Amino acid sequence: MVRSIHIDLLGTQTRFVSGERYTTRIIEVRNDKSPLILLHGGGGHAETYSRNLSSLSAVARPIAMDFLWHGMSSKPEFSEGGPDDPVHWLRQFTLQVLDLMSALGLESASFEGESLGGWVALDLAINFPERVDAVVLNTAWGIGLDPAHAKEGVTDLEALRETSVAALNNPTLETLRARLEWLMPLGGVTDELVALRQALWSDPETRDALLEYYERLFARGIHEFYFGEPAIQRITCPALVLWTDKNPIHGVDAAERLHQLIEGSTLHVMEGCAHWPQWERPAEHDAVISQFLRSAIP
């Protein structure tokens, strides 16, 4: 059978949820199980998890969402707050998640965050622990680790910036494929995924918002917003560090350090994957997540 996003999403529901602050587009499998909110990476959208929703519904109520400035969710003004202020532009993602939870009537949830989504999941686990049942850090960004233990891929980050801005300024199938192949250089980019990304990134409001997002993400001083080791050590909820052997931002050394810092955490490294393991190896991803949730959530 030919795999497609449409077929993978059979049995799911796509809708817009209006909260007090924002409107968020979600794709979910509605059931009576514990909620699992799936947080995509920068430039992404809810379909990042299209290959996982049906499978994960066996153990959870999976809810994939479009972040602010991404996909079809709200495009508010960016906060000008600094890293020590209660609200800054990265904290706005967290506030969106909490806003969505309130609108859905969820007191708490588990979270899987990939890349940028992992940054947001860290903020939730560190600063809003009462709302977090368990957390999965999937090739998470936003971590300021001791360089003696882990190094960031500076060259790869420059490639990410260049391919992202090029695709936003000229969203052709070719530029978008190059951007997606940064995520999955080992293969896995489909024509359908490229076409979906083109449709989303060709919207003028989304394109302008994402250009500002990337400008802020790569601005001088962004490291001031990273979570350092003392903050990461404050995580007390069940945690799974889910990594890949070909992750372009942080290598396996970062995953091992996170595992050391988060007491009681679990570590799993997926081989032959880069920055979208949930798409590249969905069966392994879903099995690992399901096993973790069964042990973490009573």
C-alpha positions as CSV (number, residue, x, y, z in Angstrom):
1,M,0.0,0.0,0.0
2,V,1.3,3.4,-0.9
3,R,1.7,5.5,2.3
4,S,0.3,9.0,2.3
5,I,-0.5,11.6,4.9
6,H,-4.2,11.4,4.0
7,I,-4.3,7.6,4.6
8,D,-2.3,7.9,7.8
9,L,-4.8,10.5,9.1
10,L,-7.9,8.3,8.5
11,G,-9.7,8.1,11.9
12,T,-8.3,11.4,13.1
13,Q,-10.1,14.7,13.5
14,T,-8.7,18.1,12.4
15,R,-10.2,21.2,14.0
16,F,-9.5,24.7,15.3
17,V,-9.7,25.3,19.0
18,S,-10.2,28.9,20.2
19,G,-8.7,29.6,23.6
20,E,-8.6,32.8,25.6
21,R,-5.4,33.9,23.9
22,Y,-5.0,32.1,20.6
23,T,-6.6,29.9,18.0
24,T,-4.8,26.6,17.5
25,R,-5.2,24.0,14.8
26,I,-5.0,20.4,16.1
27,I,-5.1,16.9,14.6
28,E,-6.2,14.4,17.2
29,V,-7.6,11.0,17.9
30,R,-10.4,11.5,20.4
31,N,-10.7,8.9,23.1
32,D,-10.9,8.6,26.9
33,K,-7.2,8.0,27.5
34,S,-4.6,10.3,29.0
35,P,-3.7,13.2,26.6
36,L,-0.4,13.3,24.8
37,I,0.3,16.6,23.1
38,L,2.7,16.4,20.2
39,L,4.9,19.5,19.6
40,H,6.6,19.9,16.2
41,G,9.9,21.6,15.4
42,G,10.6,25.0,13.9
43,G,8.9,25.6,10.6
44,G,6.8,22.5,11.0
45,H,3.1,21.8,11.5
46,A,0.8,19.2,13.1
47,E,1.3,16.7,10.2
48,T,4.9,16.2,11.5
49,Y,3.2,13.5,13.5
50,S,0.8,12.2,10.9
51,R,2.5,8.8,10.9
52,N,2.1,8.3,14.6
53,L,-1.3,9.5,15.7
54,S,-3.3,6.3,15.0
55,S,-0.7,4.0,16.5
56,L,-0.2,6.2,19.6
57,S,-4.0,6.3,20.2
58,A,-3.7,2.7,21.6
59,V,-2.1,4.1,24.7
60,A,-3.0,7.8,24.8
61,R,-5.2,10.6,23.3
62,P,-2.7,12.0,20.9
63,I,-3.1,15.7,20.0
64,A,-0.8,17.2,17.4
65,M,-0.8,21.0,17.1
66,D,0.4,23.9,14.9
67,F,2.5,26.2,16.9
68,L,2.0,30.0,16.8
69,W,3.3,31.6,13.6
70,H,3.3,28.1,12.1
71,G,0.8,26.2,10.0
72,M,-2.7,27.5,10.4
73,S,-2.6,28.7,14.1
74,S,-2.7,32.3,15.3
75,K,0.0,34.8,14.1
76,P,0.2,37.3,17.0
77,E,2.9,39.9,17.5
78,F,6.2,38.6,18.9
79,S,6.8,39.5,22.5
80,E,9.9,41.8,23.0
81,G,10.5,40.4,26.5
82,G,14.0,39.2,27.5
83,P,15.0,35.8,28.8
84,D,14.4,36.9,32.4
85,D,10.9,38.3,31.7
86,P,7.8,36.3,32.5
87,V,6.8,36.5,28.8
88,H,9.1,36.5,25.8
89,W,8.6,35.2,22.3
90,L,9.7,31.6,23.1
91,R,7.5,31.6,26.2
92,Q,4.6,32.4,23.9
93,F,4.7,28.9,22.6
94,T,4.3,27.5,26.1
95,L,1.5,29.9,26.8
96,Q,-0.2,28.7,23.6
97,V,0.0,25.1,24.8
98,L,-1.4,26.0,28.2
99,D,-4.2,28.0,26.5
100,L,-5.0,25.0,24.3
101,M,-5.1,22.7,27.4
102,S,-7.5,25.1,29.2
103,A,-9.8,25.2,26.1
104,L,-9.8,21.4,26.0
105,G,-10.4,21.1,29.7
106,L,-7.1,19.3,30.4
107,E,-5.6,19.8,33.8
108,S,-2.4,18.0,32.8
109,A,-0.9,16.1,29.8
110,S,2.1,14.3,28.6
111,F,4.2,16.0,25.9
112,E,6.5,14.9,23.2
113,G,8.5,17.8,21.8
114,E,10.8,17.5,18.7
115,S,13.5,20.1,18.2
116,L,11.8,23.4,18.9
117,G,9.0,21.4,20.5
118,G,11.5,19.9,22.8
119,W,12.5,23.4,23.9
120,V,8.9,24.1,24.7
121,A,8.5,20.7,26.5
122,L,11.5,21.6,28.6
123,D,9.9,24.9,29.6
124,L,6.7,23.1,30.6
125,A,8.5,20.4,32.6
126,I,10.8,22.9,34.4
127,N,8.5,25.9,35.0
128,F,4.9,24.4,34.9
129,P,5.5,21.0,36.4
130,E,1.9,20.7,37.7
131,R,0.6,20.6,34.1
132,V,3.0,17.8,33.0
133,D,2.5,14.1,33.5
134,A,5.5,12.9,31.5
135,V,7.8,14.4,28.8
136,V,9.6,13.1,25.8
137,L,12.5,15.1,24.6
138,N,12.9,14.2,20.9
139,T,16.2,15.6,19.5
140,A,15.4,18.7,21.6
141,W,16.8,22.1,21.0
142,G,17.2,25.0,23.5
143,I,19.6,23.2,25.7
144,G,22.8,24.9,27.1
145,L,24.9,21.9,28.1
146,D,28.5,21.9,29.5
147,P,30.7,21.8,26.3
148,A,32.8,19.3,28.1
149,H,29.9,16.9,27.7
150,A,28.1,17.9,24.6
151,K,28.7,20.1,21.5
152,E,26.4,21.9,19.2
153,G,26.6,21.5,15.4
154,V,27.4,25.1,14.5
155,T,27.9,24.3,10.7
156,D,24.6,22.4,10.6
157,L,22.8,25.3,12.2
158,E,24.0,27.7,9.5
159,A,22.8,25.3,6.9
160,L,19.4,25.2,8.6
161,R,19.2,29.0,8.6
162,E,20.2,29.3,4.9
163,T,17.8,26.6,3.6
164,S,14.9,27.9,5.7
165,V,15.2,31.5,4.6
166,A,15.8,30.5,1.0
167,A,12.6,28.3,1.0
168,L,10.5,31.0,2.6
169,N,11.7,33.7,0.2
170,N,11.1,31.5,-2.8
171,P,8.9,28.5,-1.8
172,T,9.4,26.3,-4.8
173,L,9.3,22.6,-4.7
174,E,13.1,22.5,-5.1
175,T,13.9,24.9,-2.3
176,L,11.4,23.2,0.0
177,R,12.8,19.8,-0.7
178,A,16.2,21.1,0.2
179,R,14.9,22.4,3.5
180,L,13.2,19.1,4.3
181,E,16.2,17.1,3.3
182,W,18.2,19.0,6.0
183,L,15.8,17.3,8.4
184,M,16.0,13.9,6.7
185,P,19.3,13.6,4.7
186,L,19.1,9.8,4.9
187,G,15.9,9.7,3.0
188,G,12.2,9.9,3.7
189,V,11.1,13.2,2.1
190,T,8.1,12.5,-0.1
191,D,6.5,14.6,-2.9
192,E,3.4,14.9,-0.8
193,L,5.2,16.3,2.2
194,V,7.0,18.8,0.0
195,A,3.7,19.9,-1.6
196,L,2.1,20.3,1.9
197,R,5.0,22.4,3.1
198,Q,4.7,24.5,0.0
199,A,1.0,25.1,0.5
200,L,1.7,26.2,4.1
201,W,4.8,28.3,3.5
202,S,3.3,30.1,0.5
203,D,0.7,31.8,2.7
204,P,1.9,35.4,3.0
205,E,1.0,35.8,6.7
206,T,2.7,32.5,7.6
207,R,5.8,33.3,5.5
208,D,6.3,36.7,7.1
209,A,5.8,35.2,10.6
210,L,8.3,32.4,10.0
211,L,10.9,34.8,8.5
212,E,10.7,36.8,11.8
213,Y,10.8,33.5,13.8
214,Y,14.1,32.5,12.0
215,E,15.5,36.0,12.4
216,R,15.0,35.8,16.2
217,L,16.1,32.2,16.4
218,F,19.5,32.9,14.9
219,A,19.9,36.4,16.5
220,R,22.9,37.1,18.7
221,G,22.1,36.3,22.3
222,I,19.7,33.4,21.6
223,H,21.8,31.2,23.9
224,E,20.5,33.3,26.8
225,F,17.1,31.7,26.3
226,Y,18.6,28.1,26.4
227,F,17.9,25.9,29.5
228,G,21.2,25.3,31.3
229,E,22.1,22.2,33.3
230,P,20.8,23.5,36.7
231,A,17.4,24.2,35.2
232,I,17.2,20.8,33.5
233,Q,18.1,19.1,36.7
234,R,14.8,20.4,38.2
235,I,12.7,18.1,36.0
236,T,11.0,15.6,38.2
237,C,8.3,14.1,36.0
238,P,9.0,10.8,34.1
239,A,11.2,11.7,31.1
240,L,12.3,9.9,28.0
241,V,15.3,11.3,26.1
242,L,14.6,10.1,22.5
243,W,17.6,10.8,20.2
244,T,19.1,9.8,16.9
245,D,22.6,8.8,15.8
246,K,22.5,11.4,12.9
247,N,20.9,14.3,14.6
248,P,22.3,17.5,12.9
249,I,22.1,19.8,15.9
250,H,23.1,17.9,19.0
251,G,24.8,14.5,18.9
252,V,24.3,11.5,21.1
253,D,26.7,13.0,23.6
254,A,23.9,15.6,24.4
255,A,21.3,12.9,24.8
256,E,23.6,11.0,27.2
257,R,24.1,14.3,29.2
258,L,20.4,15.0,29.4
259,H,19.9,11.4,30.6
260,Q,22.5,12.0,33.4
261,L,20.9,15.4,34.4
262,I,17.3,14.2,34.6
263,E,17.0,11.8,37.5
264,G,15.2,8.6,36.7
265,S,15.0,9.4,32.9
266,T,15.1,6.8,30.1
267,L,17.3,7.1,27.1
268,H,16.7,5.6,23.6
269,V,18.8,6.3,20.6
270,M,17.3,5.5,17.2
271,E,19.8,4.5,14.5
272,G,19.7,5.6,10.9
273,C,17.6,8.6,11.7
274,A,18.3,12.4,11.6
275,H,15.9,15.1,12.9
276,W,12.5,13.6,12.2
277,P,12.6,10.1,13.8
278,Q,8.8,10.0,14.2
279,W,8.6,10.2,10.4
280,E,11.7,8.4,9.5
281,R,11.1,5.3,11.7
282,P,7.5,5.6,12.9
283,A,7.1,2.0,14.0
284,E,10.2,2.1,16.3
285,H,9.3,5.6,17.5
286,D,5.7,4.6,18.4
287,A,6.8,1.4,20.1
288,V,9.3,3.3,22.3
289,I,6.8,6.0,23.2
290,S,4.1,3.5,23.9
291,Q,6.3,1.5,26.2
292,F,7.4,4.6,28.0
293,L,3.9,6.0,28.5
294,R,2.6,2.6,29.8
295,S,5.3,2.7,32.5
296,A,5.1,6.4,33.2
297,I,1.3,7.0,33.4
298,P,-0.7,4.9,35.9
